[in-house]
Amino acid sequence: MARMKPYDELEFVDDFVFCKVMRREEICKKVIELILGVKIKSIRTFDSQHAIELTANGKGVRLDVIVDDDEGTIYNIEMQTSPENEYGKRSRYYQGMIDLETMSRGCEYSELRKCYVIFLCLTDPFRKYRAVYTFENRCVEDLSIRLKDEAYKVVVNPFGRTEGCSEELKSFLGYLRKKTISDTFTQMLDDEVKNVRAHEEWRAEYMLMGIKLREAEEKAKKEGLAEGLAEGRAEGHAEGMTESKTETAKRLAQMGLTIDQIAKAVDASKEDVQEWITMPLR
């Protein structure tokens, strides 16, 4: 199991703190405004570690932060600290699940709400050195023709070139990159991180998560080894390990742990964890 950071060393880019800091409406709204270059009047609803499971046996998803504004636009914001190459399909799946959850039975397609899926990364997944990559659906034969489905995907890379970025966005990217405090907003972010670290209930919550992760890891190892030995061959051991990891992942998800945390605990990919947590417990 990957060692959990000491609570006093957690930063904004760590998933636990990120979700807590973004609970503050002023910060959440400002982050969205800086990345998209828009103005938001107010955040109407906020949720973190939001689980969407539309069917009992279907593949579900757990979103870091999801909010909507006063005009009904939905924003899903994900902190991505590890390298990944599946942003396209992952964002497509997230957006589809959000649409299905928010679309009322019998409503018209025209009622689908504008939606942004935003990834805050600590690497450049496309290696084109852009600070912000924004994607929308267009006609391949004529790029001037937009599909106008109001479904957007945005990937933020704090190590990219910042030409054309606002000064506030440059400061925010610097904070993501090196925790550099260079303006009023980055100072507010850093102060809120300190407030989270000083919050005793959240400290206890984080410590309990660490205990549960260690217990789950030990349980997964014991169950996997036992089933593997019972089969008496390497295939049986592998199958036993997978089955125990599935059960452990499901229980950790019910405790409210994030996909990243569960993946580290059971030593599996986030894609496998996403699939496992939708399976019923034995």
C-alpha positions in Angstrom: 0.0 0.0 0.0 1.2 3.5 -0.8 2.0 5.4 2.4 -0.5 8.0 3.2 0.9 11.5 3.7 0.9 12.8 7.3 -2.1 15.1 7.7 0.0 18.2 8.4 1.8 17.7 5.1 -1.3 17.6 2.9 -1.6 20.3 0.2 -4.3 21.6 -2.1 -3.4 19.0 -4.8 -4.0 16.1 -2.4 -7.5 14.8 -3.0 -8.7 14.9 0.6 -7.8 18.6 1.1 -8.9 19.5 -2.5 -12.4 18.3 -1.8 -12.5 20.1 1.6 -11.1 23.4 0.2 -13.5 23.4 -2.7 -16.4 23.3 -0.3 -15.9 27.0 0.2 -18.1 28.6 -2.5 -15.9 31.6 -3.1 -12.9 29.4 -3.9 -14.9 26.9 -6.0 -16.5 29.7 -8.0 -13.1 31.4 -8.6 -11.3 28.3 -9.7 -14.0 27.7 -12.4 -14.0 31.3 -13.5 -10.2 31.4 -13.8 -10.0 28.2 -15.9 -13.0 28.9 -18.2 -12.7 32.7 -18.4 -16.3 33.1 -17.4 -18.2 34.9 -14.6 -20.5 32.9 -12.3 -23.1 34.7 -10.2 -23.4 31.9 -7.6 -22.9 28.2 -6.9 -26.3 26.6 -6.4 -25.4 23.2 -5.2 -22.1 21.5 -4.2 -21.1 17.9 -3.6 -17.8 16.1 -3.2 -17.1 12.4 -3.7 -20.5 12.2 -5.4 -21.4 8.6 -6.4 -23.5 7.9 -9.5 -24.8 4.4 -9.7 -27.8 4.2 -12.1 -28.3 0.5 -11.9 -27.6 -2.2 -9.2 -25.2 -4.1 -11.5 -24.0 -1.3 -13.8 -20.6 0.4 -13.7 -20.8 3.5 -11.5 -18.6 6.5 -11.0 -17.5 8.7 -8.0 -16.8 12.3 -8.8 -14.3 14.5 -6.8 -16.3 17.7 -7.0 -19.6 18.5 -8.8 -21.4 21.8 -8.7 -24.0 23.7 -10.7 -24.5 27.5 -11.0 -27.4 29.8 -11.0 -28.0 29.2 -14.7 -28.0 25.4 -14.3 -24.6 24.8 -15.8 -22.9 21.7 -14.3 -19.1 21.6 -13.5 -17.3 18.4 -12.6 -13.8 19.1 -11.3 -11.3 16.3 -10.8 -7.8 16.6 -9.2 -5.5 14.3 -11.2 -2.0 13.8 -9.5 -0.9 10.7 -11.3 0.0 10.3 -15.0 -2.9 9.0 -17.2 -3.7 8.7 -20.9 -7.4 8.0 -20.8 -8.8 11.5 -20.3 -10.9 11.3 -23.5 -12.9 8.1 -22.6 -12.9 8.9 -18.9 -14.4 12.4 -19.5 -16.9 11.0 -22.0 -18.0 8.4 -19.4 -18.3 11.0 -16.6 -20.3 13.4 -18.8 -22.6 10.6 -19.9 -23.3 9.6 -16.3 -23.9 13.2 -15.3 -26.4 13.6 -18.2 -28.3 10.4 -17.3 -28.5 11.4 -13.6 -29.7 14.9 -14.2 -32.1 14.2 -17.1 -35.6 13.6 -15.8 -37.6 10.7 -17.2 -39.5 11.8 -20.3 -37.8 15.1 -20.7 -36.7 16.5 -24.1 -33.0 16.4 -25.3 -33.2 20.2 -25.4 -33.4 20.1 -21.6 -29.9 18.6 -21.3 -27.8 21.0 -19.3 -24.5 22.6 -20.3 -21.7 20.6 -18.7 -18.0 20.9 -18.2 -15.7 18.1 -17.1 -12.4 19.7 -15.8 -9.2 17.8 -14.9 -6.6 19.6 -12.9 -3.4 17.7 -13.7 0.2 17.8 -12.4 1.5 16.5 -15.8 1.0 17.4 -19.4 -1.0 14.5 -20.8 -0.8 15.7 -24.4 2.8 17.0 -24.4 1.9 20.1 -26.4 2.9 22.5 -23.5 -0.4 24.2 -23.3 -1.7 25.4 -19.9 -5.3 24.8 -20.8 -6.7 22.3 -23.3 -10.4 22.8 -24.1 -12.4 20.3 -26.1 -15.7 20.5 -27.8 -17.4 18.5 -30.6 -16.9 19.9 -34.1 -17.3 18.7 -37.7 -14.0 17.1 -38.9 -14.6 18.3 -42.5 -15.3 21.9 -41.5 -14.0 23.0 -38.0 -16.1 26.1 -38.1 -19.2 23.9 -37.6 -19.9 23.3 -33.9 -22.2 20.5 -32.8 -23.6 22.7 -30.1 -24.2 19.8 -27.7 -22.9 22.1 -24.8 -20.6 19.3 -23.6 -17.1 20.4 -22.9 -13.9 18.8 -21.5 -11.1 20.8 -20.1 -7.6 19.7 -19.0 -5.4 22.0 -17.0 -1.6 21.6 -17.1 0.2 24.0 -14.7 3.5 23.3 -16.4 2.3 24.6 -19.8 3.0 27.9 -21.6 1.0 30.8 -20.1 0.8 33.1 -23.1 -2.8 34.4 -23.4 -3.6 33.4 -19.8 -4.9 36.0 -17.4 -2.6 37.1 -14.6 -4.9 35.5 -12.0 -4.8 32.2 -13.9 -1.0 32.4 -14.1 -0.9 32.8 -10.4 -3.3 29.8 -9.8 -1.1 27.6 -12.1 1.9 28.7 -10.1 0.2 27.6 -6.9 -0.7 24.2 -8.4 2.9 23.8 -9.6 5.0 25.0 -6.7 2.6 26.3 -4.0 3.7 29.8 -5.0 1.6 32.6 -3.3 1.6 35.5 -5.7 -1.8 37.2 -5.4 -4.9 37.6 -3.2 -6.6 34.4 -4.4 -3.5 32.1 -4.0 -3.2 33.5 -0.5 -6.8 32.7 0.1 -6.2 29.1 -1.2 -3.2 28.6 1.0 -5.0 30.0 4.1 -7.9 27.6 3.4 -5.5 24.6 3.1 -4.2 25.6 6.6 -7.7 25.8 7.9 -8.4 22.3 6.7 -5.2 21.0 8.3 -6.3 22.7 11.6 -9.8 21.1 11.5 -9.7 18.4 14.1 -12.8 16.5 12.9 -11.3 16.3 9.4 -8.0 15.2 10.9 -9.8 12.4 12.7 -11.6 11.5 9.4 -8.3 11.3 7.5 -6.6 9.2 10.3 -9.6 6.8 10.3 -9.3 6.5 6.5 -5.6 5.5 7.0 -6.6 2.8 9.5 -9.3 1.5 7.2 -6.9 1.4 4.3 -4.3 -0.6 6.3 -7.0 -3.0 7.5 -8.3 -3.4 4.0 -4.9 -4.1 2.6 -4.2 -6.8 5.2 -7.6 -8.4 4.7 -7.1 -8.4 0.9 -3.6 -10.0 1.3 -4.9 -12.7 3.7 -8.0 -13.5 1.7 -6.2 -13.6 -1.6 -3.4 -15.8 -0.3 -5.8 -18.2 1.4 -7.9 -18.7 -1.7 -4.9 -19.0 -3.9 -3.4 -21.7 -1.7 -6.7 -23.5 -1.6 -6.6 -23.7 -5.4 -3.1 -25.0 -5.2 -1.9 -23.2 -8.4 -0.9 -19.7 -9.5 -4.1 -19.1 -11.3 -6.1 -19.8 -8.2 -4.0 -17.4 -6.3 -4.5 -14.6 -8.8 -8.2 -15.2 -8.9 -8.4 -15.2 -5.1 -6.5 -11.9 -4.9 -8.7 -10.3 -7.5 -11.9 -11.4 -5.7 -10.7 -10.2 -2.3 -9.6 -6.8 -3.8 -13.1 -6.5 -5.3 -14.7 -7.0 -1.9 -12.3 -4.6 -0.2 -12.7 -1.9 -2.9 -16.5 -2.1 -2.5 -16.3 -1.7 1.3 -13.9 1.2 1.1 -16.1 3.0 -1.4 -19.0 2.6 1.0 -16.8 4.3 3.7 -16.5 7.3 1.4 -12.9 6.8 0.2 -12.0 8.2 -3.2 -11.1 6.1 -6.3 -7.5 7.2 -6.0 -7.3 6.2 -2.4 -8.9 2.8 -3.0 -6.7 2.1 -6.0 -3.6 2.7 -3.9 -4.9 0.6 -1.0 -5.6 -2.5 -3.1 -2.8 -1.9 -5.6 -5.1 -1.8 -8.7 -5.8 0.6 -11.5 -8.5 3.2 -11.1 -10.4 1.7 -14.0 -10.6 -1.7 -12.2 -11.7 0.0 -9.0 -14.5 1.9 -10.8 -15.8 -1.5 -12.1 -15.4 -3.3 -8.8 -17.2 -0.9 -6.6 -20.4 -1.3 -8.6 -20.5 -5.1 -7.9 -22.7 -6.3 -5.0 -21.0 -7.4 -1.8 -21.0 -11.1 -1.1 
